[in-house]
Amino acid sequence: MCAETIPGVPRERRRKLADMAIPGFQNFFLPVLRAFAGDKELRAQELRTNVAAQMQLSQTDLQERLAGGTLTFNSRVGWAKTYLDKAGLVRTVQKGTYAITPAGRALLEEAPTTIDQKFLRRYDSFREFMLGGAEADEPETTSSSPAVAPVETRTPNEQLEEGYRQLRKQAEHELLQRVMNVTPRFFEELVVELLVNMGYGGSRDDAGKAIGRSGDGGIDGLIKEDPLGLDAVYVQAKRWQNNVGRPEIQAFAGSLEGERARKGVFITTSGFTEGAREYVGKIDKRIVLIDGPQLVSLMFEHGIGVTPAITYVVKRVDGDYFDEE
């Protein structure tokens, strides 16, 4: 969809939306309210179909997903409906069915060109929802240096996801720096603990006995692929600054042959050359390459070298709880 065709979007905002397949969620407020212009009750799917038609979104646009897997369009329609509900402009008739209110009809008669959060502050119920009843302090402006508040294009869920991604990225960056500076022995212990937490190597003691054979600062050894030891995986890890090339991977493949192993994992704190990756794709042995960013991502996922700081449990209302038999 072209941003120039979005209903009710002022010209100064259109440029910001030009590169977005799905507009920011505040741009959904007016289309959602307009969907009820016929004064009819709409089910959730009917509402989404109406809004998609108004905003001229393609099927490709409608398949766009957030990081958590939720359809972006569905999320933004849902949040727009919630905000309009809090402003008293639409209401829930029953689970999954919505309708416009007298206040909503009155607003449509004003023919607004845009509706955003600032616009909705005219309604007491919305201010109470957003601010706990407190009035927001309006920024002071002067004719020489007007203050322009940024337009938030993301829903609260999306802001939470983005904040989490940024915090995780920062933590993983610090993890990699720490891993690069540990001793070879500590690195061996780290890899053992990671593999065990991922379900490999059987017990911690089993994995510890099987790994750590080499004296070159790396890790060479066989570990159990599963707790029962039905198959084995050969592991090698290199705490390197430079990328691992094809010669090292060829040597690793030779080690697999010598150990009669069919599977291997090569872990490095750096990266792999294109030649190394191409070689792995051509041989019969199953070798998984884990570079530095993947290593710290796995450490983060499986709780190695990190500890919970703050936990937020996001809850939603359970509609089924209130369904009476």
C-alpha positions as CSV (number, residue, x, y, z in Angstrom):
1,M,0.0,0.0,0.0
2,C,1.2,3.5,-0.8
3,A,1.4,5.8,2.2
4,E,-0.1,8.6,0.1
5,T,-3.4,6.7,0.1
6,I,-3.8,6.2,3.8
7,P,-7.1,7.8,4.9
8,G,-6.7,10.6,7.4
9,V,-2.8,10.7,7.4
10,P,-1.5,14.3,7.3
11,R,1.1,14.9,4.5
12,E,4.0,15.5,7.0
13,R,3.5,11.9,8.3
14,R,3.2,10.2,4.9
15,R,6.9,10.3,4.2
16,K,7.6,8.5,7.4
17,L,5.1,5.8,6.5
18,A,6.3,5.4,2.9
19,D,8.6,2.5,3.7
20,M,6.1,0.7,5.9
21,A,3.9,-2.1,4.5
22,I,1.6,-1.8,7.5
23,P,1.1,1.8,8.9
24,G,1.5,2.6,12.5
25,F,-1.3,1.5,14.8
26,Q,-2.6,5.1,15.5
27,N,-3.4,5.3,11.8
28,F,-5.9,2.5,12.3
29,F,-8.1,4.5,14.7
30,L,-10.1,6.3,12.1
31,P,-10.5,3.4,9.7
32,V,-11.7,1.2,12.5
33,L,-14.3,3.8,13.6
34,R,-15.4,4.3,10.0
35,A,-16.0,0.6,9.7
36,F,-19.0,1.0,12.0
37,A,-20.4,3.9,10.0
38,G,-23.4,1.8,8.9
39,D,-24.4,1.4,12.5
40,K,-24.2,-2.3,12.3
41,E,-22.6,-4.8,14.7
42,L,-19.4,-6.3,13.3
43,R,-17.6,-9.5,14.2
44,A,-13.8,-9.4,14.5
45,Q,-13.2,-10.8,11.0
46,E,-15.7,-8.5,9.4
47,L,-14.0,-5.5,11.1
48,R,-10.6,-6.6,9.8
49,T,-11.9,-7.1,6.3
50,N,-13.5,-3.6,6.3
51,V,-10.4,-1.9,7.6
52,A,-8.1,-3.8,5.1
53,A,-10.3,-2.6,2.2
54,Q,-10.3,1.0,3.5
55,M,-6.5,1.0,3.8
56,Q,-6.0,-0.8,0.5
57,L,-3.7,-3.4,2.0
58,S,-2.5,-6.3,-0.2
59,Q,-2.5,-9.9,0.8
60,T,1.2,-9.7,1.2
61,D,0.7,-6.8,3.7
62,L,-1.8,-8.8,5.6
63,Q,0.7,-11.7,6.1
64,E,3.3,-9.5,7.7
65,R,4.1,-10.8,11.2
66,L,5.6,-9.3,14.4
67,A,8.7,-10.9,16.0
68,G,6.4,-13.0,18.2
69,G,4.6,-14.5,15.2
70,T,1.4,-12.5,15.5
71,L,0.0,-11.0,12.3
72,T,0.9,-7.3,12.4
73,F,-2.4,-6.2,10.9
74,N,-4.6,-8.2,13.3
75,S,-2.6,-6.8,16.2
76,R,-3.0,-3.2,15.2
77,V,-6.7,-3.5,14.4
78,G,-7.2,-5.1,17.8
79,W,-5.3,-2.3,19.7
80,A,-7.1,0.4,17.7
81,K,-10.4,-1.1,18.7
82,T,-9.2,-1.3,22.3
83,Y,-8.2,2.4,22.4
84,L,-11.5,3.5,20.8
85,D,-13.3,1.4,23.3
86,K,-11.5,3.1,26.2
87,A,-12.5,6.5,24.7
88,G,-16.1,5.3,24.7
89,L,-16.4,5.4,20.9
90,V,-17.0,1.7,20.3
91,R,-18.3,-1.1,22.6
92,T,-18.2,-4.8,22.9
93,V,-21.6,-6.3,22.3
94,Q,-20.5,-9.8,23.1
95,K,-17.4,-11.8,22.8
96,G,-15.9,-11.1,19.3
97,T,-18.7,-8.7,18.3
98,Y,-18.5,-4.9,18.4
99,A,-20.6,-1.8,17.7
100,I,-20.3,2.0,17.6
101,T,-21.6,4.1,20.5
102,P,-23.5,7.4,20.4
103,A,-20.3,9.2,21.1
104,G,-18.6,7.4,18.2
105,R,-21.5,8.3,15.8
106,A,-21.2,12.0,16.9
107,L,-17.5,11.9,16.2
108,L,-18.0,10.5,12.7
109,E,-20.5,13.3,12.0
110,E,-17.6,15.8,12.7
111,A,-15.8,14.1,9.7
112,P,-12.4,14.1,11.3
113,T,-9.4,13.7,9.0
114,T,-7.3,11.9,11.6
115,I,-7.6,10.4,15.0
116,D,-4.6,9.7,17.3
117,Q,-3.9,9.4,21.0
118,K,-3.7,13.1,21.5
119,F,-7.1,13.5,19.8
120,L,-8.6,10.8,22.1
121,R,-7.6,12.7,25.2
122,R,-10.7,14.9,24.8
123,Y,-12.6,11.9,26.3
124,D,-12.4,11.5,30.1
125,S,-12.5,7.8,30.0
126,F,-9.5,7.6,27.7
127,R,-7.4,10.0,29.9
128,E,-8.3,7.8,32.9
129,F,-7.2,4.7,30.9
130,M,-3.9,6.2,29.8
131,L,-3.0,8.4,32.8
132,G,-5.0,7.1,35.7
133,G,-7.1,10.2,35.6
134,A,-4.2,12.6,35.7
135,E,-3.8,15.3,33.1
136,A,-0.8,15.1,30.9
137,D,1.5,18.1,31.0
138,E,1.5,19.7,27.6
139,P,5.0,20.7,26.4
140,E,5.7,24.4,26.2
141,T,6.2,25.7,22.7
142,T,7.5,28.9,21.2
143,S,7.0,30.3,17.7
144,S,10.8,30.1,17.2
145,S,11.3,26.5,18.3
146,P,8.0,24.5,18.2
147,A,8.1,21.1,20.0
148,V,6.7,18.3,17.8
149,A,5.9,15.1,19.7
150,P,7.0,12.0,17.9
151,V,4.2,9.8,16.5
152,E,4.2,6.3,18.0
153,T,3.7,3.8,15.2
154,R,3.8,0.7,17.4
155,T,1.3,-0.9,19.7
156,P,2.3,-1.4,23.4
157,N,3.0,-5.1,22.6
158,E,5.3,-4.1,19.8
159,Q,7.1,-1.6,22.0
160,L,7.6,-4.3,24.6
161,E,9.0,-6.7,22.0
162,E,11.3,-4.1,20.6
163,G,12.6,-3.2,24.1
164,Y,13.2,-6.9,24.8
165,R,15.1,-7.3,21.5
166,Q,17.3,-4.3,22.3
167,L,18.1,-5.6,25.8
168,R,18.9,-9.0,24.5
169,K,21.1,-7.7,21.8
170,Q,23.0,-5.7,24.4
171,A,23.4,-8.7,26.7
172,E,24.6,-10.9,23.8
173,H,27.2,-8.4,22.8
174,E,28.5,-8.2,26.4
175,L,28.4,-12.1,26.6
176,L,30.6,-12.4,23.5
177,Q,33.2,-9.9,24.9
178,R,33.3,-11.9,28.1
179,V,33.7,-15.2,26.4
180,M,36.6,-13.9,24.3
181,N,38.5,-13.1,27.5
182,V,38.0,-16.3,29.6
183,T,40.6,-18.9,30.0
184,P,40.7,-22.0,27.8
185,R,39.6,-24.2,30.7
186,F,36.7,-21.9,31.5
187,F,35.7,-22.0,27.9
188,E,35.7,-25.8,28.0
189,E,33.4,-25.7,31.0
190,L,31.1,-23.2,29.4
191,V,30.7,-25.3,26.3
192,V,30.0,-28.4,28.4
193,E,27.4,-26.6,30.4
194,L,25.7,-25.2,27.3
195,L,25.5,-28.6,25.6
196,V,24.1,-30.3,28.7
197,N,21.5,-27.5,29.0
198,M,20.5,-28.1,25.4
199,G,20.0,-31.8,26.1
200,Y,23.2,-33.2,24.8
201,G,25.9,-35.2,26.6
202,G,23.7,-37.0,29.1
203,S,24.6,-35.8,32.6
204,R,27.0,-33.0,33.5
205,D,29.5,-35.5,34.7
206,D,29.2,-37.6,31.5
207,A,29.8,-34.6,29.3
208,G,32.6,-33.3,31.4
209,K,34.5,-36.7,31.1
210,A,34.0,-36.8,27.3
211,I,35.1,-33.3,26.5
212,G,38.3,-31.5,27.1
213,R,40.8,-34.0,25.7
214,S,42.9,-31.6,23.7
215,G,45.7,-29.5,25.1
216,D,45.6,-26.8,22.5
217,G,43.1,-24.6,24.2
218,G,40.2,-26.0,22.3
219,I,37.8,-28.8,23.0
220,D,37.9,-32.2,21.3
221,G,35.7,-35.1,22.3
222,L,32.7,-37.3,21.8
223,I,29.5,-36.7,23.7
224,K,26.2,-38.4,23.8
225,E,23.6,-36.9,21.4
226,D,20.8,-37.9,23.8
227,P,20.7,-38.9,27.5
228,L,20.6,-42.6,26.6
229,G,23.7,-42.4,24.4
230,L,22.0,-43.8,21.3
231,D,24.3,-41.7,19.1
232,A,27.4,-39.6,19.5
233,V,28.4,-36.1,18.4
234,Y,32.0,-35.0,18.0
235,V,32.6,-31.5,19.3
236,Q,35.4,-29.0,18.7
237,A,35.5,-25.4,19.9
238,K,37.9,-22.7,19.1
239,R,38.2,-19.5,21.1
240,W,39.6,-17.5,18.1
241,Q,39.7,-13.9,17.0
242,N,40.1,-14.8,13.3
243,N,37.5,-16.7,11.2
244,V,37.7,-20.4,10.9
245,G,38.6,-21.5,7.3
246,R,38.1,-24.5,5.2
247,P,41.4,-26.3,6.3
248,E,40.2,-26.4,9.9
249,I,36.8,-27.8,8.9
250,Q,38.5,-30.4,6.7
251,A,40.7,-31.5,9.6
252,F,37.6,-31.7,11.8
253,A,35.8,-33.9,9.2
254,G,38.9,-36.1,9.2
255,S,38.6,-36.4,13.0
256,L,35.0,-37.5,12.6
257,E,36.2,-40.3,10.3
258,G,38.8,-41.4,12.8
259,E,36.3,-41.5,15.6
260,R,33.7,-43.3,13.3
261,A,31.3,-40.4,14.0
262,R,28.7,-39.2,11.6
263,K,27.8,-35.9,13.3
264,G,29.9,-33.0,14.6
265,V,29.5,-29.5,16.0
266,F,32.2,-26.9,15.5
267,I,32.0,-23.9,17.8
268,T,34.0,-20.8,17.5
269,T,33.9,-17.4,19.1
270,S,34.7,-15.7,15.8
271,G,33.1,-16.8,12.5
272,F,33.5,-19.0,9.4
273,T,34.8,-18.2,6.0
274,E,32.6,-18.7,3.0
275,G,34.9,-21.6,1.9
276,A,34.3,-23.3,5.2
277,R,30.5,-23.1,4.9
278,E,30.6,-24.2,1.3
279,Y,32.7,-27.3,2.2
280,V,30.2,-28.3,5.0
281,G,27.4,-28.3,2.4
282,K,29.2,-30.6,0.1
283,I,30.3,-33.5,2.4
284,D,28.3,-36.4,3.6
285,K,29.1,-35.8,7.3
286,R,26.6,-33.8,9.2
287,I,28.6,-30.8,10.6
288,V,26.9,-27.9,12.3
289,L,28.8,-24.6,12.5
290,I,28.2,-22.3,15.4
291,D,29.8,-18.9,15.2
292,G,30.2,-16.3,17.9
293,P,26.8,-14.6,17.6
294,Q,25.0,-18.0,17.5
295,L,27.0,-19.2,20.5
296,V,26.0,-16.3,22.7
297,S,22.4,-16.5,21.4
298,L,22.3,-20.1,22.6
299,M,23.9,-19.1,25.9
300,F,21.1,-16.5,26.3
301,E,18.4,-19.0,25.4
302,H,19.6,-21.7,27.8
303,G,20.7,-19.5,30.7
304,I,24.4,-19.7,30.5
305,G,26.3,-16.7,31.8
306,V,23.1,-14.7,32.2
307,T,20.6,-14.2,35.1
308,P,17.1,-12.9,35.1
309,A,16.9,-9.2,36.0
310,I,13.3,-8.2,35.8
311,T,10.3,-10.4,34.9
312,Y,7.1,-9.0,33.5
313,V,4.1,-11.3,33.1
314,V,1.7,-9.8,30.5
315,K,-1.8,-10.9,31.0
316,R,-5.0,-10.6,29.1
317,V,-8.6,-11.0,30.1
318,D,-9.9,-14.6,29.8
319,G,-13.1,-14.2,28.0
320,D,-14.1,-17.8,28.5
321,Y,-14.0,-17.3,32.3
322,F,-17.0,-14.9,32.0
323,D,-19.1,-17.1,29.6
324,E,-22.1,-18.3,31.6
325,E,-23.4,-21.7,30.9
